[in-house]
Amino acid sequence: MALNITTNFRWKGVLWKSGYAYKFHYTSWIHDPDPLIILMYKITGINQSTGHQWRLIQGINLNYIPRKDRKRFASTWITTLENNRGNVQFTWDIVKRKYPYLKGAVRRYLVKPDYYIKKPVSIPFENMEKAIISSWSKDFSKKLAHSLVKKFRKATKRKK
């Protein structure tokens, strides 16, 4: 079975659609136990090259975007949804091309076993801006930056 990328699916009683916001509790968290994400897609199946099994959703965790960029992104993304009447697909190519500052906020969340993601909630379009603003108290972008600096230093020590 090859990798299958799904942009719209029903799971745990919630209709998941690429480009829309979701909140849930994630039991395998490192920094953020209650992410607020814009869904990109679900990836399932086996990578033919590596044999690795994939069972995850990938999305932009808004809590990893610095507040100033979060506000800018929220404004442009909500306008994009309105202009396209909600018919959008948010992909890695779009992130690279239109929103390169979001690359560090892309996160993957395991969907199997089922206990990893609890209490998923779809954020209705009309409440997206309010949900994004309510996430202002969380900003994990500094932790992300510190983590990247640590990895860089470790990699340069190995080269010496």
Secondary structure by P-SEA (a helix, b strand, c coil): ccbbbbcccccccccccccbbbbbbbcccccccccccccccccccccccccccccbbbbbccccccaaaaaaaaaaaaaaaaaacccccccaaaaacccccccccbbbbbccccccccbbbbbcccaaaaaaaaaccccaaaaaaaaaaaaaaaaaaaac
